[in-house]
Amino acid sequence: MKTRNAIVFARVSTKDQEEFGHSLPAQLKKLKEYADKNNFKIIKEFSFSESAGSKIRKKFEEVVKYLKSFKPNEMPVLLCQNVDRVTRNFKDAVELDEMRRYEGLEIHFVQDGLFINSTANGNQLFIWESKVFLAKQYINRLTDDAIRSMQHKLENGECITKAPIGYLNCKDEHNRSSVKLDEERFMYIRRIFTEYATGVYSLRELTKKVAEWGLRTKTGRKLSNSQVHALVQNKFYYGVMEYKGKLYQHYYPQIITEDIFNQCQEVREGTGKKHVRYSEKPFIFRGLVKCGHCGCTYTSELKKGKYVYMCCSRTSKAGCEAPRVKEEHVFSQLAEVFDRMAFPVNIMADIKKHLQETHESKKEFHNASLRSLKAEHEKIQGGLDVLLDALVYGSITRDEHDKKAYELKQRQKEINKQLSNFDGADEEFSMSLKLLLDLVQNAGLLFRSSNLEQKRKLINLVFQNLSLKDGKAQYTLVKPFELFLDEAKCSSWLGSMNPN
């Protein structure tokens, strides 16, 4: 058997992974045993500890740069423990896949029992792309510190953006960002809502009134009609922040009541017209489809109590002539795509086996991370107990105790949030894995028989860039779902799984 050159890629994301099951020495030992067994000569090792996040992937880039230093027909084999050791996002996967397809790269995932090269069959490619897809679903829920911090602030009622007119950004006693009333302007805001709620003034007339009252922006300019229009729709003034479509209660002083706000919305939408939240309407394609003519979002409306029609909102391109389409017509088009998804029966067991192995790999990482966070939480609690003892025995002052205790409790809150994120990530992964297995077995039936929210989730999962043009659905499929279509009829699904 001809000896082939290979490089070893071993990585742990966090210190706790080094301690629980995925240590670098353990990975290297397995990879070297595999190399010996399969007649590979290891010419270089890449072994390091780093986060799987996109901001610090320098070592991964070193591996890619080293591989690309070889001519395509001389490129060494890449050995790694499993898919999530080498990549946890689509960007990395695409880069490796391009090298596999065009530069002769062969990758062996030892623990997964999988290898891919330029002649990989449909089964191998599906397993590879499915593992990357599942890892992506999982890691998306384990957001970086900045996003976690932002979400934590939102849920604690803290403003994360520039304060709206009538308020001022400031710092609280702990030097954290906060918001307070703008004593020079907040009464003007209250008057705007009160006057507009009467229904006497149009928004244009109200804008003129505001100028006469003397209200100006922080830069000294008069408020425009669009600014006043946005102002009377801002829920922040009655105690609610809106961020990416979700509502969060805040704890800052309220300038108006919710009743006054709702009265203003009734006036804005037409006297006596009941204000109904768009998000409450039970439409399958709400917010999921763009117009192929002008790029606006398609809206749905109920006619005669039973017929649902979809039409372009025309919010950004006046005069769009996109036709109105029945929701059932669009549904049928997507259902046909799901009907075409199929797999050869003889490889079903192999696919399920590899997906289960991916679940086991994720479980190891998940449990190790939870143990580490819980251990840190207990250590902090011990520190708080020591601080209290020090205060009782007079070793530290009240101010010293309060300052340090505040820092420790803030870290405990962050840990609690991270633990919650891991629970969410675990649930997201399990749901994605179940959907993959269900889709493999009967995608068309699953899509047609699921409830409305499940249908929306399936559409989000499988389709991207979904739009309508002249009533026809246009889209691209998320990997690995593009491999589903009619592949049962193709010979590309067949082939040996033997690396040699």
C-alpha positions, 0 to 999 in steps of 0.5 A, spaced: 500 500 500 502 506 497 504 511 503 501 518 503 502 524 507 498 527 512 497 533 517 493 532 523 488 537 526 487 537 533 483 543 537 479 544 543 474 550 544 475 551 551 479 549 557 473 544 560 474 540 553 481 539 555 479 536 562 473 532 559 473 527 553 476 531 548 483 533 550 489 534 545 493 528 547 487 524 547 485 527 540 493 526 537 493 519 540 487 517 536 489 520 530 496 517 530 493 510 531 489 512 525 495 514 521 499 508 522 493 503 521 491 506 514 499 507 512 499 515 512 505 519 514 504 525 518 508 531 516 505 536 520 501 537 526 496 543 528 494 542 535 491 548 539 486 550 544 481 556 542 474 558 541 470 556 535 467 563 534 469 567 528 473 572 531 479 568 533 480 562 528 487 564 526 489 557 527 484 554 522 487 559 517 494 557 518 492 550 516 488 552 510 494 556 508 499 550 509 494 546 505 494 551 499 502 551 499 502 544 496 500 543 488 493 540 488 496 533 486 501 533 492 496 536 497 496 531 504 490 528 507 487 532 513 486 528 519 481 530 524 477 527 530 470 529 527 467 534 523 466 539 529 473 539 531 475 542 524 469 547 523 463 549 526 460 554 521 458 554 513 464 559 512 469 554 514 466 548 511 465 552 504 473 553 504 474 546 505 469 544 500 472 548 495 479 545 496 476 538 496 472 539 489 478 543 486 484 542 489 484 535 491 483 535 498 481 529 502 479 529 509 478 524 514 474 525 520 476 519 524 471 518 530 465 519 525 468 514 520 467 518 515 472 521 509 470 526 503 474 527 497 473 530 490 469 523 488 465 523 494 458 520 493 451 523 495 451 519 502 458 522 504 456 529 502 450 529 505 453 526 512 458 532 511 453 537 510 448 535 515 454 535 520 456 542 519 448 544 518 447 541 525 453 544 528 451 551 525 444 550 528 447 549 535 453 554 535 448 559 533 445 559 540 451 559 543 452 567 541 458 571 543 459 575 549 457 581 546 450 578 544 449 575 550 450 581 554 446 585 549 440 580 550 441 580 558 441 588 558 434 587 554 431 582 558 433 586 564 430 592 561 436 596 559 436 600 553 442 598 548 441 604 543 441 611 543 435 614 547 429 617 543 428 624 544 425 626 551 430 622 554 438 622 555 443 617 555 447 617 562 451 613 567 448 610 573 451 609 580 455 603 578 457 606 571 453 602 567 449 605 561 442 608 563 437 613 561 433 618 564 428 624 562 430 630 558 427 635 563 427 640 557 424 636 552 420 630 555 413 635 556 413 636 549 413 629 547 407 628 552 404 634 549 405 631 542 401 624 544 396 628 548 394 632 542 395 627 537 390 622 540 384 627 540 384 626 532 384 633 531 391 634 527 394 630 522 401 628 522 403 634 518 399 639 522 402 636 528 409 637 525 407 644 524 405 645 531 411 642 534 415 647 531 411 652 533 412 650 540 419 650 540 421 643 540 428 641 537 432 635 536 439 635 540 442 638 534 438 644 534 433 642 528 426 642 527 423 635 527 421 633 520 414 629 518 417 623 518 420 624 525 414 625 528 411 619 525 416 615 528 415 618 534 408 617 535 409 609 534 415 609 539 413 604 544 419 606 549 415 612 551 410 608 555 415 603 558 416 598 552 422 597 548 422 594 541 428 590 538 428 585 532 421 584 532 421 582 540 418 587 545 421 588 552 419 592 558 424 597 561 424 600 567 425 607 565 420 613 567 414 613 562 412 619 559 405 617 557 400 611 558 399 605 554 392 607 553 394 614 550 399 610 545 393 606 543 389 612 542 394 615 537 395 608 533 387 608 532 388 615 530 394 614 525 390 608 522 383 611 521 378 613 526 374 607 529 379 602 526 381 596 530 389 596 531 391 589 530 398 586 530 400 583 524 404 578 528 398 575 531 395 573 524 395 566 522 399 566 516 404 561 513 408 566 509 408 572 514 415 575 513 418 570 509 417 572 502 420 577 498 417 580 491 421 578 486 419 585 482 421 590 487 424 587 493 419 589 498 416 583 503 409 580 501 403 581 506 397 576 507 390 578 508 384 574 509 378 575 504 371 573 506 373 569 512 376 564 508 381 566 502 388 568 504 391 572 498 399 574 498 400 581 495 407 586 495 407 591 500 410 596 495 413 599 501 419 601 498 417 601 491 411 605 489 407 602 483 410 595 483 405 591 479 406 584 482 400 580 481 396 578 488 397 570 489 393 565 493 397 563 499 395 555 497 398 556 490 405 558 493 404 553 498 403 548 493 409 550 489 413 549 496 410 542 497 412 540 490 419 541 492 418 537 499 415 531 495 421 531 491 426 530 497 428 522 497 433 518 499 435 511 497 432 506 502 439 502 502 443 508 505 438 510 510 441 506 516 448 509 515 445 516 515 441 515 521 447 512 524 452 518 523 447 523 525 446 519 532 454 520 532 453 527 531 448 528 537 453 524 541 459 528 540 455 534 541 452 531 548 459 530 550 461 538 549 454 540 552 455 536 558 463 538 559 461 546 558 455 545 563 459 542 568 465 547 567 459 553 568 456 550 574 463 549 578 464 556 576 458 558 579 459 554 586 466 557 586 463 564 586 458 563 591 463 560 596 467 567 594 460 571 596 460 567 603 467 568 604 466 576 603 460 576 608 464 572 613 470 578 612 464 583 613 462 580 619 469 579 623 471 587 620 476 585 616 473 589 610 469 595 610 461 595 608 463 599 601 469 594 600 464 588 601 458 591 596 463 593 591 466 586 590 459 582 592 456 586 586 462 584 581 461 577 583 453 577 583 454 580 576 458 574 573 453 569 577 448 572 572 452 572 566 453 564 568 446 563 569 444 566 562 450 562 559 446 556 562 440 558 559 443 559 552 446 552 553 439 549 554 436 553 548 442 551 544 440 543 546 433 544 544 435 547 537 440 542 536 435 536 538 429 539 534 434 540 528 436 533 528 429 530 529 427 535 523 433 532 519 431 525 520 423 526 519 425 529 512 429 524 510 424 519 511 418 523 508 419 530 507 412 531 503 408 528 508 411 532 514 410 538 510 403 537 509 401 534 515 405 539 520 401 545 524 402 552 521 408 554 526 412 547 524 410 549 516 414 556 518 420 552 521 421 548 515 420 553 510 426 557 514 430 551 515 430 549 508 429 555 503 433 561 503 432 568 498 425 566 498 421 570 493 415 571 488 415 573 481 409 573 477 406 568 482 412 563 481 416 561 487 424 563 486 429 560 492 435 557 493 436 551 498 440 551 504 445 546 505 445 540 505 437 540 503 440 541 496 442 534 496 435 531 497 432 533 491 431 527 486 438 524 489 434 517 490 435 516 482 442 518 481 448 513 482 452 519 485 449 516 492 453 509 491 460 508 492 465 505 497 466 508 504 473 505 504 478 511 505 483 506 501 
